[in-house]
Amino acid sequence: MRATAWRAPEDEPLLKVEECSGSDDAISRTYEALGRKITQEKLRSRKKHGLTFFRINLDGSLVGSMWIVPGGRRYVDEVGLELVAPSPTVWLRDVWIDSAHRGQRIFRRALTKILGTHFPDVHTLWSDTTEGNRASRRGHLAAGFEEVGVIRCVRVNPLFIFRSTQLPSPLTAVDFLAERRLVLQLPAFHHFDRRRRA
């Protein structure tokens, strides 16, 4: 999904966005407070790959969180592909708004604050959702995203990945045998995957 032409943040004193990538404990506590889990391995990997974590508060209560991937690269570990978009752009990762607060445009409002404060030169955003996650797709569409491409993947036992991509220009898929529809998950693939997984 892609969104463009973001405006400057509105003055919303009740909506606060806090960047807390420096504290593993703050990130873990945020996940726990939202009823979610993240392993320490995944948390360290995301930080190692340069992802930035934000927690979202509304009127003093924690209502959501998201990771931002700066630059134009996003590794999709489910299919073994890295998607590349021209800079300046960011990718969104693991966006979560508490179900009791959905429908209030918190995702868009928080994202507008994050971009205005931390990524003022970015005007194109990329994100991905799974086809079955209707709430996430609705939230993205309500926030101004449009569906622009599709990646399909079927894993057959732990050995095969069948994949197909329909990506819009200028988005490209690179890295591990990007042109192939069938990938064998042999040691070379696992080595490649471990180095990029965030």
Secondary structure, 3 states (H helix, E strand, C coil): CEEECCCCCCCCCCEEEEECCCCHHHHHHHHHHCCCCCCHHHHHHHHHCCCEEEEEEECCEEEEEEEEEECCEEEECCCCEEEECCCCEEEEEEEEECHHHCCCCHHHHHHHHHHHHHCCCCCEEECCCCCCCHHHHHHHHHCCCECCCEEEEEEECCCEEEEEEECCCCCEEECCCCCCCEEECCHHHHHHHHHHCC
